[in-house]
Amino acid sequence: MTRLTGSAGAPALAILGPDETRLIRELDAVFAGWGQAAGADEISPPPLFPVSDLEKFDVYTNFPHLAWVAGNLDLTSGQIKPQDGVFGPSDVSGARYGLPHATCYGAYLYHEGGQVADDTLVTLVNRCFRNEDHYGGLRRLASFQMREIVALGSYEHTQDVLTRFTDRILAFADALDLGLGKTAASDPFFQNDGARALMQKLSPVKYEFQRGDLAIASVNTHRNFFGERCGIRLASGEHAFTSCVAFGLERWLAVLIERYEDDPVAALAAVRAAAQNTAA
């Protein structure tokens, strides 16, 4: 059983029961395994980053509506308490940390200022946080887990990774009888960069895999945006190109429980069978 919690009348957080936890761990192991089989090393990011780091990526310019930030309590006036479940602005010191809305930022910050091989691949999972205008069970949460497989290196490498993992996602979904559709998305990722924004209009940089109106995975190309912002270079001296494959784990959980008639145990068996049947 999943227990939803959060503000009154608008639960935005989920506590997963034992069966759901086993299912989401299995899904994460499948997706992480895909990355590791392709040569990805796993890294472990923190659940929050300095605002100055996220600002490098235009997070607060292009996605201010999604942003959550965190600061410590200001105790100079003595003991303070929340009122009606809320700390007021005067109770909190400057918010120095930002809660990421995507996992892949950790990969670029890990490699910041360094040199990578043309075919670098990493995988990581993190808690992501989004200030949505509405929430809806496991389908849309304020805090959720996202597994990513991130390619850094040559442009050809980043595109090859997206092609290969697109095929894996669709084959896995077919084995689970999810019937995913692939749709071009229009996130304003390069809103602050005229040349890249024009390129995004001419050629989509993000595709989502949707069941109905819910996106549960995506493939994303960033060209050399993150390479430039983090000073990540190739042996040739040029900035690295990047791309990523992302899986919203709770969203996969939601569609699987729906598909298997509210039976997470049956869904777990189906995931294990599908993973075995679609193994490379």
C-alpha positions, 0 to 999 in steps of 0.5 A: 500500500502507498500512503500519500501525505502532504498539505491538507487536500493536496497530498504531494508526497508518497510513502511506499509500502513493502510491495511497492518498494520491492517493485521500484527497487527492481525497476531501478536495478533494471535501468541501472543494469542497462547503463552498467552493461553499456559501460557506465560507471555509477556515481552517487550525488547529494540530494541538494546542491549549492544554488550557485552550481544550479544557477550555472545551468540557467535553472532559475531562469528557465525553470523558476516555476519548478524550483525549491530552495532550502535555507537554515532557520534563523535563530537570532530572535530566539526559539521559533515555531512553524505557524499552521505548518509553515515557517515564515520568510523571516524565520529562514536565513538565505537559501543557499541550497537548491533542490534539483528537479533533474538527476543529471546535474550531478554528473556534470558537476562531478566532471566539472573542470576535468577531461573525459573520454569521447565515450564516457558513460555514467549512471546515477539516481537521485531524489528530484523536487518539483513545485508543480501547480497540482499533484496526483498520486504517484503520477505527479509528486513534489519529491520523486526518484529519477534514474539517469544514464548520462553520456559525455564525450563526442556528439556521435557518442551522445546520439548513439546512446540515445538511439540504443536506449530508445530501442531498449525502452520501447522493447521493455515497455512492449514486453510489459504491454504498456504501449508507450508513445514517443513524443517530442517535448518542448521544455524551454531548456535553452531559453537563455541561449539564442543559438541553441534556442533556435536549434531546439525549435528546428530539431527537438532536443527532448523526446518523452515516452508516454502512457496516455498523458503521463511521461515516464521516461525521456531521452535528452540531447544538450549538445555542448551546453553542460560541457561549456558551463562546467568546463568539461573537455575532450582530449581534443580540447573542445568542450564535451557534448552530453545527452541523458536518458531519464526514468521517473521511477514512481511514474513507472510504478504508477503505470505498472500498478494500473496495468496490473490491476493494483497488484504490485506483486504481479507487476514485479513478476512482469518486470522480472520476466520482461527484463529477462526477455529483453536482455541484450 
